[in-house]
Amino acid sequence: MEGNYKRETDRERPLLDLNVRPDPETVSEISEIMAERYSFLSLTSIGESVMGKRIHMLSLGNGNAGKSVLYVGAHHGAEWITTLVLLRLVNEMCEYIKASKQPFGINLQMLLATRCIHIVPQLNPDGCDIQINGVRDEHILYERLQRMSGGDYSRWQANARGVDLNHNYNGGFLEYKRLEGENGIFPGPTRYSGEYPLSEPETAALAGFIRYENRLQGIITLHSAGEEIYYSSGGIVPDRSRSIGEKMAQLTGYRLSAPEGLSAYGGLTDWYIREFSRPSFTIECGTGENPIPETAYFPIYARLREMLMTFPMLL
Ligand SMILES: [Zn+2]
């Protein structure tokens, strides 16, 4: 499907102009432009959303490498700024590789000969679509979405069924269910965890990939906002997570924190740490209210890029 990504001349720039609101069609277009342009970049799909939209994955590096890492953006609809950060990362790394340059002294060719970086820029395409484009009455879930949102989609975070994907993983799910009851949380724009862990196609697709990719050594999940890095779950700290987190904090100037309250349950980081005992980090990017405007993506990216390029070597 045709998205709204810019004119022909914009598509030809080495670094794409990403001052756009990345609805799913736009993300598809940008991903396809990059996959066509860089022979060493592969574009696949880990699955589909509730509304049948593709969940793209861009992979860089040796497919047979001994180690891989995974970066995930936009679990939450109103946090699509994280999609732009990851698309820019892919674009820039590819340009450095093409020009045989070494950003921050990192030899990307060497790095990617032994490692693979998988990037899912937008896990929740439906939520981003709802937040960016709103919902028209031909939408198959129109009435339900109107009921859940009261017609206001400006802060929509959940998927198209009103499930908050970052509470739908099997990491402290039952504890969260109890808190959910106490806090009167129902299907809607934010915070509802779903009927059971991985009940949603988006989380099931990602968890399936993570289980299948047995070379995976660590995960970074981007959210917004707060300039914080979370490195533990429910008091569990995988080996070396603290020291890796300290290095990440030093490279970004973000604060290293342990999650508290409702945010400590059911997230991707919570599940991965509890099930695999490997490093996983939730990074709250940028400052301000969601959605952070697209024009702010670059300063956020500029703070994170050295860390994002260095992370595969920290594991
Ligand atoms: Zn979030």
py3Dmol code that shows the C-alpha trace and the ligand (Angstrom):
import py3Dmol

protein = """\
ATOM      1  CA  MET A   1       0.000   0.000   0.000  1.00  0.00           C
ATOM      2  CA  GLU A   2       1.191   3.542  -0.747  1.00  0.00           C
ATOM      3  CA  GLY A   3       2.069   5.555   2.310  1.00  0.00           C
ATOM      4  CA  ASN A   4       2.815   9.213   2.563  1.00  0.00           C
ATOM      5  CA  TYR A   5       6.579   9.133   2.525  1.00  0.00           C
ATOM      6  CA  LYS A   6       7.878  12.263   0.835  1.00  0.00           C
ATOM      7  CA  ARG A   7       8.782  13.060  -2.744  1.00  0.00           C
ATOM      8  CA  GLU A   8      11.129  11.200  -5.048  1.00  0.00           C
ATOM      9  CA  THR A   9      14.010  13.585  -4.262  1.00  0.00           C
ATOM     10  CA  ASP A  10      13.698  12.893  -0.528  1.00  0.00           C
ATOM     11  CA  ARG A  11      13.918   9.172  -1.157  1.00  0.00           C
ATOM     12  CA  GLU A  12      17.299   9.609  -2.806  1.00  0.00           C
ATOM     13  CA  ARG A  13      19.055  11.317   0.077  1.00  0.00           C
ATOM     14  CA  PRO A  14      21.711   9.094   1.727  1.00  0.00           C
ATOM     15  CA  LEU A  15      20.166   9.881   5.117  1.00  0.00           C
ATOM     16  CA  LEU A  16      16.416   9.843   4.668  1.00  0.00           C
ATOM     17  CA  ASP A  17      14.383  12.753   5.963  1.00  0.00           C
ATOM     18  CA  LEU A  18      12.608  11.162   8.907  1.00  0.00           C
ATOM     19  CA  ASN A  19      10.708  14.216  10.066  1.00  0.00           C
ATOM     20  CA  VAL A  20       7.495  12.323   9.415  1.00  0.00           C
ATOM     21  CA  ARG A  21       4.895  10.746  11.631  1.00  0.00           C
ATOM     22  CA  PRO A  22       5.587   7.049  11.065  1.00  0.00           C
ATOM     23  CA  ASP A  23       2.253   5.389  10.461  1.00  0.00           C
ATOM     24  CA  PRO A  24       2.544   1.737   9.365  1.00  0.00           C
ATOM     25  CA  GLU A  25       2.437   2.467   5.621  1.00  0.00           C
ATOM     26  CA  THR A  26       5.204   5.013   6.017  1.00  0.00           C
ATOM     27  CA  VAL A  27       7.308   2.559   8.030  1.00  0.00           C
ATOM     28  CA  SER A  28       6.811  -0.028   5.268  1.00  0.00           C
ATOM     29  CA  GLU A  29       7.897   2.443   2.607  1.00  0.00           C
ATOM     30  CA  ILE A  30      10.995   3.587   4.488  1.00  0.00           C
ATOM     31  CA  SER A  31      11.977   0.001   5.325  1.00  0.00           C
ATOM     32  CA  GLU A  32      11.566  -1.023   1.681  1.00  0.00           C
ATOM     33  CA  ILE A  33      13.588   1.954   0.428  1.00  0.00           C
ATOM     34  CA  MET A  34      16.459   0.953   2.723  1.00  0.00           C
ATOM     35  CA  ALA A  35      16.266  -2.771   1.971  1.00  0.00           C
ATOM     36  CA  GLU A  36      16.417  -2.020  -1.761  1.00  0.00           C
ATOM     37  CA  ARG A  37      19.311   0.328  -1.315  1.00  0.00           C
ATOM     38  CA  TYR A  38      21.564  -1.754   0.947  1.00  0.00           C
ATOM     39  CA  SER A  39      22.299  -5.291  -0.213  1.00  0.00           C
ATOM     40  CA  PHE A  40      23.571  -6.224   3.268  1.00  0.00           C
ATOM     41  CA  LEU A  41      20.326  -5.221   5.008  1.00  0.00           C
ATOM     42  CA  SER A  42      17.543  -7.776   5.183  1.00  0.00           C
ATOM     43  CA  LEU A  43      13.880  -6.940   5.621  1.00  0.00           C
ATOM     44  CA  THR A  44      11.600  -9.647   6.975  1.00  0.00           C
ATOM     45  CA  SER A  45       8.406  -9.780   8.963  1.00  0.00           C
ATOM     46  CA  ILE A  46       7.952 -11.475  12.337  1.00  0.00           C
ATOM     47  CA  GLY A  47       4.175 -11.607  12.020  1.00  0.00           C
ATOM     48  CA  GLU A  48       1.059  -9.493  11.714  1.00  0.00           C
ATOM     49  CA  SER A  49      -0.943  -7.219  13.973  1.00  0.00           C
ATOM     50  CA  VAL A  50      -4.603  -7.601  14.954  1.00  0.00           C
ATOM     51  CA  MET A  51      -5.523  -5.595  11.831  1.00  0.00           C
ATOM     52  CA  GLY A  52      -3.253  -7.688   9.619  1.00  0.00           C
ATOM     53  CA  LYS A  53      -0.443  -5.166   9.315  1.00  0.00           C
ATOM     54  CA  ARG A  54       3.074  -6.503   8.889  1.00  0.00           C
ATOM     55  CA  ILE A  55       5.461  -6.246  11.798  1.00  0.00           C
ATOM     56  CA  HIS A  56       8.740  -5.528  10.061  1.00  0.00           C
ATOM     57  CA  MET A  57      12.183  -6.591  11.140  1.00  0.00           C
ATOM     58  CA  LEU A  58      15.404  -5.181   9.686  1.00  0.00           C
ATOM     59  CA  SER A  59      18.526  -7.273  10.251  1.00  0.00           C
ATOM     60  CA  LEU A  60      22.145  -6.314   9.840  1.00  0.00           C
ATOM     61  CA  GLY A  61      25.130  -8.597  10.093  1.00  0.00           C
ATOM     62  CA  ASN A  62      26.071 -12.213   9.802  1.00  0.00           C
ATOM     63  CA  GLY A  63      23.023 -14.453   9.790  1.00  0.00           C
ATOM     64  CA  ASN A  64      25.198 -17.293  11.096  1.00  0.00           C
ATOM     65  CA  ALA A  65      26.949 -15.158  13.690  1.00  0.00           C
ATOM     66  CA  GLY A  66      27.555 -16.507  17.153  1.00  0.00           C
ATOM     67  CA  LYS A  67      25.683 -13.689  18.852  1.00  0.00           C
ATOM     68  CA  SER A  68      22.732 -11.472  18.123  1.00  0.00           C
ATOM     69  CA  VAL A  69      20.903  -8.606  19.775  1.00  0.00           C
ATOM     70  CA  LEU A  70      17.379  -7.280  19.332  1.00  0.00           C
ATOM     71  CA  TYR A  71      16.093  -3.702  19.445  1.00  0.00           C
ATOM     72  CA  VAL A  72      12.347  -3.082  19.647  1.00  0.00           C
ATOM     73  CA  GLY A  73      10.468   0.192  19.197  1.00  0.00           C
ATOM     74  CA  ALA A  74       6.871   1.352  19.587  1.00  0.00           C
ATOM     75  CA  HIS A  75       5.215  -1.167  21.868  1.00  0.00           C
ATOM     76  CA  HIS A  76       3.027   1.864  22.522  1.00  0.00           C
ATOM     77  CA  GLY A  77       1.046   3.793  19.925  1.00  0.00           C
ATOM     78  CA  ALA A  78       1.843   7.284  21.180  1.00  0.00           C
ATOM     79  CA  GLU A  79       5.557   6.437  21.404  1.00  0.00           C
ATOM     80  CA  TRP A  80       6.259   6.245  17.664  1.00  0.00           C
ATOM     81  CA  ILE A  81       9.200   8.614  18.134  1.00  0.00           C
ATOM     82  CA  THR A  82      11.106   5.409  19.021  1.00  0.00           C
ATOM     83  CA  THR A  83      10.350   4.054  15.519  1.00  0.00           C
ATOM     84  CA  LEU A  84      12.080   7.074  14.001  1.00  0.00           C
ATOM     85  CA  VAL A  85      15.087   6.612  16.281  1.00  0.00           C
ATOM     86  CA  LEU A  86      15.513   2.988  15.152  1.00  0.00           C
ATOM     87  CA  LEU A  87      14.957   3.725  11.454  1.00  0.00           C
ATOM     88  CA  ARG A  88      17.588   6.425  11.656  1.00  0.00           C
ATOM     89  CA  LEU A  89      19.972   4.001  13.375  1.00  0.00           C
ATOM     90  CA  VAL A  90      19.566   1.475  10.545  1.00  0.00           C
ATOM     91  CA  ASN A  91      19.967   4.151   7.888  1.00  0.00           C
ATOM     92  CA  GLU A  92      23.092   5.594   9.490  1.00  0.00           C
ATOM     93  CA  MET A  93      24.775   2.261  10.205  1.00  0.00           C
ATOM     94  CA  CYS A  94      24.180   1.223   6.600  1.00  0.00           C
ATOM     95  CA  GLU A  95      25.694   4.464   5.290  1.00  0.00           C
ATOM     96  CA  TYR A  96      28.759   4.002   7.532  1.00  0.00           C
ATOM     97  CA  ILE A  97      29.199   0.431   6.316  1.00  0.00           C
ATOM     98  CA  LYS A  98      28.825   1.493   2.682  1.00  0.00           C
ATOM     99  CA  ALA A  99      31.474   4.197   3.119  1.00  0.00           C
ATOM    100  CA  SER A 100      33.767   1.938   5.237  1.00  0.00           C
ATOM    101  CA  LYS A 101      33.707   4.508   8.030  1.00  0.00           C
ATOM    102  CA  GLN A 102      34.133   3.797  11.728  1.00  0.00           C
ATOM    103  CA  PRO A 103      31.683   5.806  13.857  1.00  0.00           C
ATOM    104  CA  PHE A 104      32.985   6.310  17.421  1.00  0.00           C
ATOM    105  CA  GLY A 105      35.935   4.120  16.469  1.00  0.00           C
ATOM    106  CA  ILE A 106      33.615   1.140  15.978  1.00  0.00           C
ATOM    107  CA  ASN A 107      34.562  -1.105  13.079  1.00  0.00           C
ATOM    108  CA  LEU A 108      31.054  -2.015  11.962  1.00  0.00           C
ATOM    109  CA  GLN A 109      32.222  -4.491   9.312  1.00  0.00           C
ATOM    110  CA  MET A 110      34.169  -6.452  11.907  1.00  0.00           C
ATOM    111  CA  LEU A 111      31.355  -6.177  14.415  1.00  0.00           C
ATOM    112  CA  LEU A 112      28.761  -7.447  11.977  1.00  0.00           C
ATOM    113  CA  ALA A 113      30.964 -10.297  10.772  1.00  0.00           C
ATOM    114  CA  THR A 114      30.556 -11.845  14.207  1.00  0.00           C
ATOM    115  CA  ARG A 115      27.236 -10.447  15.344  1.00  0.00           C
ATOM    116  CA  CYS A 116      23.758  -9.749  14.088  1.00  0.00           C
ATOM    117  CA  ILE A 117      21.505  -6.831  15.027  1.00  0.00           C
ATOM    118  CA  HIS A 118      17.762  -7.373  14.609  1.00  0.00           C
ATOM    119  CA  ILE A 119      15.598  -4.266  14.702  1.00  0.00           C
ATOM    120  CA  VAL A 120      11.808  -4.222  15.007  1.00  0.00           C
ATOM    121  CA  PRO A 121      11.078  -0.515  14.596  1.00  0.00           C
ATOM    122  CA  GLN A 122       7.348  -0.713  15.286  1.00  0.00           C
ATOM    123  CA  LEU A 123       5.932  -3.650  17.212  1.00  0.00           C
ATOM    124  CA  ASN A 124       2.494  -2.050  17.452  1.00  0.00           C
ATOM    125  CA  PRO A 125       1.568  -0.823  13.957  1.00  0.00           C
ATOM    126  CA  ASP A 126      -2.164  -0.670  14.761  1.00  0.00           C
ATOM    127  CA  GLY A 127      -1.625   1.441  17.866  1.00  0.00           C
ATOM    128  CA  CYS A 128       0.612   3.865  15.976  1.00  0.00           C
ATOM    129  CA  ASP A 129      -1.922   4.041  13.152  1.00  0.00           C
ATOM    130  CA  ILE A 130      -4.753   4.755  15.596  1.00  0.00           C
ATOM    131  CA  GLN A 131      -2.756   7.451  17.385  1.00  0.00           C
ATOM    132  CA  ILE A 132      -1.487   9.115  14.195  1.00  0.00           C
ATOM    133  CA  ASN A 133      -4.480   8.793  11.855  1.00  0.00           C
ATOM    134  CA  GLY A 134      -7.389   8.356  14.233  1.00  0.00           C
ATOM    135  CA  VAL A 135     -10.177   5.876  13.476  1.00  0.00           C
ATOM    136  CA  ARG A 136     -12.735   6.290  10.722  1.00  0.00           C
ATOM    137  CA  ASP A 137     -16.133   4.669  10.837  1.00  0.00           C
ATOM    138  CA  GLU A 138     -15.199   2.046   8.220  1.00  0.00           C
ATOM    139  CA  HIS A 139     -12.698   0.565  10.709  1.00  0.00           C
ATOM    140  CA  ILE A 140     -13.908  -2.929  11.560  1.00  0.00           C
ATOM    141  CA  LEU A 141     -13.431  -2.213  15.281  1.00  0.00           C
ATOM    142  CA  TYR A 142     -14.774   1.347  15.073  1.00  0.00           C
ATOM    143  CA  GLU A 143     -17.533   1.078  17.671  1.00  0.00           C
ATOM    144  CA  ARG A 144     -15.417  -0.796  20.152  1.00  0.00           C
ATOM    145  CA  LEU A 145     -12.522   1.641  19.743  1.00  0.00           C
ATOM    146  CA  GLN A 146     -14.870   4.622  20.132  1.00  0.00           C
ATOM    147  CA  ARG A 147     -16.277   3.100  23.312  1.00  0.00           C
ATOM    148  CA  MET A 148     -12.828   2.413  24.764  1.00  0.00           C
ATOM    149  CA  SER A 149     -11.378   5.811  23.881  1.00  0.00           C
ATOM    150  CA  GLY A 150     -14.365   8.121  24.156  1.00  0.00           C
ATOM    151  CA  GLY A 151     -13.378   9.254  20.664  1.00  0.00           C
ATOM    152  CA  ASP A 152     -10.043  10.696  21.768  1.00  0.00           C
ATOM    153  CA  TYR A 153      -7.063   8.865  20.275  1.00  0.00           C
ATOM    154  CA  SER A 154      -4.453  11.505  21.048  1.00  0.00           C
ATOM    155  CA  ARG A 155      -2.844   9.414  23.794  1.00  0.00           C
ATOM    156  CA  TRP A 156      -3.633   5.916  22.490  1.00  0.00           C
ATOM    157  CA  GLN A 157      -0.977   3.384  23.551  1.00  0.00           C
ATOM    158  CA  ALA A 158      -2.627  -0.046  23.240  1.00  0.00           C
ATOM    159  CA  ASN A 159      -3.136  -2.290  20.219  1.00  0.00           C
ATOM    160  CA  ALA A 160      -6.403  -2.369  18.255  1.00  0.00           C
ATOM    161  CA  ARG A 161      -8.078  -4.534  20.907  1.00  0.00           C
ATOM    162  CA  GLY A 162      -7.266  -2.159  23.743  1.00  0.00           C
ATOM    163  CA  VAL A 163      -4.470  -4.332  25.158  1.00  0.00           C
ATOM    164  CA  ASP A 164      -1.296  -2.637  26.347  1.00  0.00           C
ATOM    165  CA  LEU A 165       1.346  -4.815  24.683  1.00  0.00           C
ATOM    166  CA  ASN A 166       3.987  -4.044  27.260  1.00  0.00           C
ATOM    167  CA  HIS A 167       1.864  -5.598  29.989  1.00  0.00           C
ATOM    168  CA  ASN A 168       0.973  -8.691  27.943  1.00  0.00           C
ATOM    169  CA  TYR A 169       4.136 -10.744  28.530  1.00  0.00           C
ATOM    170  CA  ASN A 170       4.495 -13.571  31.015  1.00  0.00           C
ATOM    171  CA  GLY A 171       6.701 -11.750  33.507  1.00  0.00           C
ATOM    172  CA  GLY A 172       4.798 -10.957  36.673  1.00  0.00           C
ATOM    173  CA  PHE A 173       1.522 -11.169  34.741  1.00  0.00           C
ATOM    174  CA  LEU A 174      -0.565 -12.493  37.652  1.00  0.00           C
ATOM    175  CA  GLU A 175       0.798  -9.921  40.100  1.00  0.00           C
ATOM    176  CA  TYR A 176      -0.113  -7.244  37.571  1.00  0.00           C
ATOM    177  CA  LYS A 177      -3.632  -8.662  37.140  1.00  0.00           C
ATOM    178  CA  ARG A 178      -4.213  -8.098  40.854  1.00  0.00           C
ATOM    179  CA  LEU A 179      -2.992  -4.506  40.648  1.00  0.00           C
ATOM    180  CA  GLU A 180      -5.118  -4.034  37.552  1.00  0.00           C
ATOM    181  CA  GLY A 181      -8.219  -5.023  39.508  1.00  0.00           C
ATOM    182  CA  GLU A 182      -7.320  -2.721  42.384  1.00  0.00           C
ATOM    183  CA  ASN A 183      -6.720   0.176  39.991  1.00  0.00           C
ATOM    184  CA  GLY A 184      -9.878  -0.374  37.906  1.00  0.00           C
ATOM    185  CA  ILE A 185      -8.048  -0.930  34.615  1.00  0.00           C
ATOM    186  CA  PHE A 186     -10.061  -2.227  31.642  1.00  0.00           C
ATOM    187  CA  PRO A 187      -9.455  -2.629  27.889  1.00  0.00           C
ATOM    188  CA  GLY A 188      -8.725   0.844  26.593  1.00  0.00           C
ATOM    189  CA  PRO A 189      -6.039   3.296  25.557  1.00  0.00           C
ATOM    190  CA  THR A 190      -3.447   2.167  28.103  1.00  0.00           C
ATOM    191  CA  ARG A 191      -2.392  -0.257  30.848  1.00  0.00           C
ATOM    192  CA  TYR A 192      -4.797  -3.209  30.274  1.00  0.00           C
ATOM    193  CA  SER A 193      -2.762  -6.427  30.170  1.00  0.00           C
ATOM    194  CA  GLY A 194      -5.059  -8.718  28.157  1.00  0.00           C
ATOM    195  CA  GLU A 195      -6.805 -11.957  29.068  1.00  0.00           C
ATOM    196  CA  TYR A 196      -3.659 -14.069  29.322  1.00  0.00           C
ATOM    197  CA  PRO A 197       0.055 -13.705  28.553  1.00  0.00           C
ATOM    198  CA  LEU A 198       0.838 -13.378  24.835  1.00  0.00           C
ATOM    199  CA  SER A 199      -2.883 -13.242  23.988  1.00  0.00           C
ATOM    200  CA  GLU A 200      -2.083 -10.643  21.307  1.00  0.00           C
ATOM    201  CA  PRO A 201      -0.621 -11.438  17.870  1.00  0.00           C
ATOM    202  CA  GLU A 202       2.034  -8.725  18.217  1.00  0.00           C
ATOM    203  CA  THR A 203       3.508 -10.018  21.492  1.00  0.00           C
ATOM    204  CA  ALA A 204       3.094 -13.658  20.395  1.00  0.00           C
ATOM    205  CA  ALA A 205       5.031 -12.897  17.196  1.00  0.00           C
ATOM    206  CA  LEU A 206       7.872 -11.228  19.066  1.00  0.00           C
ATOM    207  CA  ALA A 207       8.071 -13.905  21.760  1.00  0.00           C
ATOM    208  CA  GLY A 208       8.067 -16.569  19.028  1.00  0.00           C
ATOM    209  CA  PHE A 209      10.997 -14.893  17.327  1.00  0.00           C
ATOM    210  CA  ILE A 210      12.902 -14.540  20.607  1.00  0.00           C
ATOM    211  CA  ARG A 211      12.449 -18.241  21.412  1.00  0.00           C
ATOM    212  CA  TYR A 212      13.471 -19.230  17.901  1.00  0.00           C
ATOM    213  CA  GLU A 213      16.548 -16.985  17.784  1.00  0.00           C
ATOM    214  CA  ASN A 214      18.653 -18.950  20.247  1.00  0.00           C
ATOM    215  CA  ARG A 215      21.808 -16.881  19.586  1.00  0.00           C
ATOM    216  CA  LEU A 216      20.131 -13.862  21.169  1.00  0.00           C
ATOM    217  CA  GLN A 217      22.250 -12.355  23.944  1.00  0.00           C
ATOM    218  CA  GLY A 218      20.308  -9.249  24.900  1.00  0.00           C
ATOM    219  CA  ILE A 219      17.415  -6.909  24.163  1.00  0.00           C
ATOM    220  CA  ILE A 220      16.889  -3.173  24.155  1.00  0.00           C
ATOM    221  CA  THR A 221      13.307  -1.902  24.128  1.00  0.00           C
ATOM    222  CA  LEU A 222      12.685   1.763  23.435  1.00  0.00           C
ATOM    223  CA  HIS A 223       9.834   3.686  25.042  1.00  0.00           C
ATOM    224  CA  SER A 224       9.278   7.368  25.734  1.00  0.00           C
ATOM    225  CA  ALA A 225       9.813   9.458  27.792  1.00  0.00           C
ATOM    226  CA  GLY A 226      11.986  10.122  30.848  1.00  0.00           C
ATOM    227  CA  GLU A 227      15.691   9.683  29.937  1.00  0.00           C
ATOM    228  CA  GLU A 228      15.991   6.538  32.039  1.00  0.00           C
ATOM    229  CA  ILE A 229      17.390   3.038  31.557  1.00  0.00           C
ATOM    230  CA  TYR A 230      15.766   0.134  33.444  1.00  0.00           C
ATOM    231  CA  TYR A 231      17.942  -2.938  33.848  1.00  0.00           C
ATOM    232  CA  SER A 232      16.108  -5.274  36.252  1.00  0.00           C
ATOM    233  CA  SER A 233      12.719  -6.836  36.918  1.00  0.00           C
ATOM    234  CA  GLY A 234      11.172  -7.600  40.302  1.00  0.00           C
ATOM    235  CA  GLY A 235      14.609  -7.407  41.917  1.00  0.00           C
ATOM    236  CA  ILE A 236      16.144  -9.888  39.439  1.00  0.00           C
ATOM    237  CA  VAL A 237      19.357  -8.626  37.861  1.00  0.00           C
ATOM    238  CA  PRO A 238      20.924 -10.932  35.235  1.00  0.00           C
ATOM    239  CA  ASP A 239      24.692 -11.359  35.270  1.00  0.00           C
ATOM    240  CA  ARG A 240      26.561  -8.255  34.164  1.00  0.00           C
ATOM    241  CA  SER A 241      23.333  -6.285  33.587  1.00  0.00           C
ATOM    242  CA  ARG A 242      24.281  -3.702  36.164  1.00  0.00           C
ATOM    243  CA  SER A 243      27.713  -3.028  34.670  1.00  0.00           C
ATOM    244  CA  ILE A 244      26.376  -3.015  31.100  1.00  0.00           C
ATOM    245  CA  GLY A 245      23.627  -0.625  32.234  1.00  0.00           C
ATOM    246  CA  GLU A 246      26.213   1.639  33.826  1.00  0.00           C
ATOM    247  CA  LYS A 247      28.119   1.803  30.574  1.00  0.00           C
ATOM    248  CA  MET A 248      24.890   2.575  28.690  1.00  0.00           C
ATOM    249  CA  ALA A 249      24.075   5.340  31.180  1.00  0.00           C
ATOM    250  CA  GLN A 250      27.529   6.786  30.766  1.00  0.00           C
ATOM    251  CA  LEU A 251      27.242   6.809  26.954  1.00  0.00           C
ATOM    252  CA  THR A 252      23.813   8.470  26.931  1.00  0.00           C
ATOM    253  CA  GLY A 253      23.725  10.583  30.080  1.00  0.00           C
ATOM    254  CA  TYR A 254      20.467   8.788  30.958  1.00  0.00           C
ATOM    255  CA  ARG A 255      19.781   7.666  34.543  1.00  0.00           C
ATOM    256  CA  LEU A 256      20.070   3.968  35.450  1.00  0.00           C
ATOM    257  CA  SER A 257      16.967   2.853  37.408  1.00  0.00           C
ATOM    258  CA  ALA A 258      15.040  -0.109  38.756  1.00  0.00           C
ATOM    259  CA  PRO A 259      11.329  -0.119  37.786  1.00  0.00           C
ATOM    260  CA  GLU A 260       8.626   0.486  40.389  1.00  0.00           C
ATOM    261  CA  GLY A 261       4.844   0.111  40.714  1.00  0.00           C
ATOM    262  CA  LEU A 262       2.718  -0.804  37.710  1.00  0.00           C
ATOM    263  CA  SER A 263       5.615  -0.456  35.292  1.00  0.00           C
ATOM    264  CA  ALA A 264       7.460  -3.415  36.839  1.00  0.00           C
ATOM    265  CA  TYR A 265       5.177  -6.160  35.491  1.00  0.00           C
ATOM    266  CA  GLY A 266       4.307  -7.834  32.222  1.00  0.00           C
ATOM    267  CA  GLY A 267       6.770  -5.996  29.998  1.00  0.00           C
ATOM    268  CA  LEU A 268       9.115  -7.514  27.439  1.00  0.00           C
ATOM    269  CA  THR A 269      12.072  -6.757  29.703  1.00  0.00           C
ATOM    270  CA  ASP A 270      10.331  -8.444  32.650  1.00  0.00           C
ATOM    271  CA  TRP A 271       9.610 -11.602  30.687  1.00  0.00           C
ATOM    272  CA  TYR A 272      13.005 -11.872  29.027  1.00  0.00           C
ATOM    273  CA  ILE A 273      14.903 -11.348  32.275  1.00  0.00           C
ATOM    274  CA  ARG A 274      12.753 -13.846  34.181  1.00  0.00           C
ATOM    275  CA  GLU A 275      12.658 -16.527  31.484  1.00  0.00           C
ATOM    276  CA  PHE A 276      16.131 -16.238  29.962  1.00  0.00           C
ATOM    277  CA  SER A 277      18.197 -14.579  32.727  1.00  0.00           C
ATOM    278  CA  ARG A 278      19.934 -12.462  30.095  1.00  0.00           C
ATOM    279  CA  PRO A 279      20.409  -8.705  29.921  1.00  0.00           C
ATOM    280  CA  SER A 280      17.405  -6.704  28.799  1.00  0.00           C
ATOM    281  CA  PHE A 281      16.921  -2.979  29.062  1.00  0.00           C
ATOM    282  CA  THR A 282      13.953  -0.661  28.802  1.00  0.00           C
ATOM    283  CA  ILE A 283      15.007   2.793  27.714  1.00  0.00           C
ATOM    284  CA  GLU A 284      12.685   5.739  28.194  1.00  0.00           C
ATOM    285  CA  CYS A 285      13.789   8.087  25.403  1.00  0.00           C
ATOM    286  CA  GLY A 286      13.574  11.854  25.448  1.00  0.00           C
ATOM    287  CA  THR A 287      11.556  14.185  27.618  1.00  0.00           C
ATOM    288  CA  GLY A 288       8.073  15.671  27.537  1.00  0.00           C
ATOM    289  CA  GLU A 289       4.574  14.410  26.881  1.00  0.00           C
ATOM    290  CA  ASN A 290       3.726  11.659  24.389  1.00  0.00           C
ATOM    291  CA  PRO A 291       3.479  11.846  21.509  1.00  0.00           C
ATOM    292  CA  ILE A 292       6.814  13.629  21.287  1.00  0.00           C
ATOM    293  CA  PRO A 293       6.726  15.511  17.955  1.00  0.00           C
ATOM    294  CA  GLU A 294       8.604  13.982  15.015  1.00  0.00           C
ATOM    295  CA  THR A 295      10.882  17.016  14.794  1.00  0.00           C
ATOM    296  CA  ALA A 296      12.411  15.977  18.142  1.00  0.00           C
ATOM    297  CA  TYR A 297      13.579  12.566  16.966  1.00  0.00           C
ATOM    298  CA  PHE A 298      17.046  13.645  15.928  1.00  0.00           C
ATOM    299  CA  PRO A 299      18.302  15.112  19.245  1.00  0.00           C
ATOM    300  CA  ILE A 300      16.990  11.974  20.977  1.00  0.00           C
ATOM    301  CA  TYR A 301      18.768   9.769  18.466  1.00  0.00           C
ATOM    302  CA  ALA A 302      21.971  11.794  18.789  1.00  0.00           C
ATOM    303  CA  ARG A 303      22.071  11.034  22.538  1.00  0.00           C
ATOM    304  CA  LEU A 304      21.518   7.317  21.972  1.00  0.00           C
ATOM    305  CA  ARG A 305      23.437   6.422  18.838  1.00  0.00           C
ATOM    306  CA  GLU A 306      26.848   5.635  20.274  1.00  0.00           C
ATOM    307  CA  MET A 307      25.251   3.401  22.903  1.00  0.00           C
ATOM    308  CA  LEU A 308      23.033   1.650  20.312  1.00  0.00           C
ATOM    309  CA  MET A 309      26.038   0.949  18.085  1.00  0.00           C
ATOM    310  CA  THR A 310      28.204  -0.162  21.018  1.00  0.00           C
ATOM    311  CA  PHE A 311      25.659  -2.393  22.774  1.00  0.00           C
ATOM    312  CA  PRO A 312      26.335  -5.588  20.726  1.00  0.00           C
ATOM    313  CA  MET A 313      29.945  -5.476  21.922  1.00  0.00           C
ATOM    314  CA  LEU A 314      29.012  -5.041  25.584  1.00  0.00           C
ATOM    315  CA  LEU A 315      27.407  -8.489  25.762  1.00  0.00           C
TER     316      LEU A 315
END
"""
ligand_1 = """\
1
ZN
Zn 5.950 2.792 26.500
"""
view = py3Dmol.view(width=600, height=400)
view.addModel(protein, "pdb")
view.setStyle({"model": 0}, {"cartoon": {"style": "trace"}})
view.addModel(ligand_1, "xyz")
view.setStyle({"model": 1}, {"stick": {}})
view.zoomTo()
view.show()
